[in-house]
Amino acid sequence: MVRVLIVERVPLIALDLMEIVNECRPGAAVHVLRDLRQMEELLAAIGRAELGFIGVAAEARGTLFAHPMLRERLGRVVITDRVAPPDAPPANWFVEPRPVVPAALRRHVLSIPEPVS
């Protein structure tokens, strides 16, 4: 089962992201979280997730690319906010600034292979 984390402070954006994931991967386990602290707690419990859509408050944006849980426990990270990526962003990290484009988000969801059981 594909596991997707949505870290989003705006409920309507979280709902849109969840609908896109459910449309592209009907059997995916989708977890909607409000902040990075909740994400850390969930990842500590479940281990890994294949995809994370991350939208955070302005004060947290500068630390995203150095966040250890994002780097180690998410297969693909899509930041859905206006952030300046470092010169060489980590592999499998993408920035989709707001307003998010549904077609771009679908491509990210569809790019995740099904985990082997």
C-alpha positions in Angstrom: 0.0 0.0 0.0 1.3 3.5 -0.9 1.5 5.8 2.1 1.1 9.5 1.5 1.6 12.3 4.0 0.0 15.7 3.5 1.3 18.4 5.9 -0.9 21.4 5.3 -2.2 24.2 7.4 -5.0 25.2 5.0 -7.9 22.7 5.2 -9.2 23.3 1.6 -5.7 22.8 0.1 -5.3 19.6 2.2 -8.7 18.4 0.9 -7.7 19.1 -2.7 -4.5 17.2 -2.3 -6.3 14.3 -0.7 -8.8 14.1 -3.6 -6.0 14.1 -6.1 -4.2 11.2 -4.3 -7.5 9.2 -4.0 -8.2 9.8 -7.7 -4.8 8.6 -8.8 -4.2 5.9 -6.1 -7.6 4.8 -4.7 -6.0 2.3 -2.2 -3.4 4.7 -0.8 -3.2 5.4 2.9 -3.4 9.2 3.2 -2.5 11.0 6.4 -3.4 14.7 6.7 -1.3 16.5 9.3 -1.2 20.2 10.3 2.5 20.7 11.0 5.9 19.1 10.9 5.7 18.0 14.6 2.7 15.8 13.8 4.6 14.5 10.7 7.6 13.6 12.9 5.4 11.7 15.3 3.6 9.7 12.6 6.8 8.8 10.8 8.3 7.7 14.1 5.3 5.3 14.3 5.0 4.1 10.7 8.7 4.3 9.6 8.4 5.5 6.0 6.1 7.0 3.5 6.4 6.9 -0.3 5.3 10.5 -0.8 4.9 13.7 1.2 3.2 16.9 0.2 4.6 19.6 2.5 3.1 23.0 2.9 4.2 24.8 6.1 4.1 28.2 7.8 6.6 30.8 6.6 8.8 30.5 9.7 9.4 26.8 8.9 10.3 27.2 5.2 13.9 27.9 5.7 14.6 24.6 7.5 12.7 22.2 5.2 15.7 21.2 3.1 17.7 20.2 6.2 14.9 18.5 8.0 16.2 15.0 8.8 12.8 13.2 8.8 12.0 14.6 5.4 15.3 13.5 4.0 15.4 10.0 5.5 11.8 8.8 5.7 10.0 10.1 2.7 10.7 8.6 -0.8 9.5 11.7 -2.7 9.0 15.2 -1.2 6.8 17.8 -2.9 6.9 21.2 -1.2 3.6 22.9 -2.0 4.7 26.4 -0.9 6.8 29.3 -2.1 10.3 28.3 -1.0 13.8 28.9 -2.5 15.4 25.5 -3.0 19.1 25.2 -2.4 21.5 25.2 -5.4 21.3 21.4 -5.5 18.1 20.1 -3.9 18.1 16.6 -2.7 17.2 13.8 -5.2 13.4 13.2 -5.3 12.6 16.7 -3.9 10.4 19.0 -5.9 8.8 22.5 -5.3 5.3 23.2 -6.7 4.6 26.8 -5.6 1.1 28.0 -4.9 -1.4 28.1 -6.4 -0.7 24.3 -6.9 -1.5 22.9 -10.4 -3.5 19.6 -10.1 -1.9 18.1 -13.2 1.6 18.6 -11.7 0.5 17.0 -8.4 -1.0 14.0 -10.3 2.3 13.4 -12.0 4.0 13.1 -8.6 1.4 10.7 -7.3 1.5 8.6 -10.4 5.3 8.4 -10.3 5.3 6.4 -7.1 5.6 2.7 -7.7 3.5 0.3 -5.6 5.5 -1.1 -2.8 6.4 -4.8 -3.1 4.7 -6.9 -0.5 
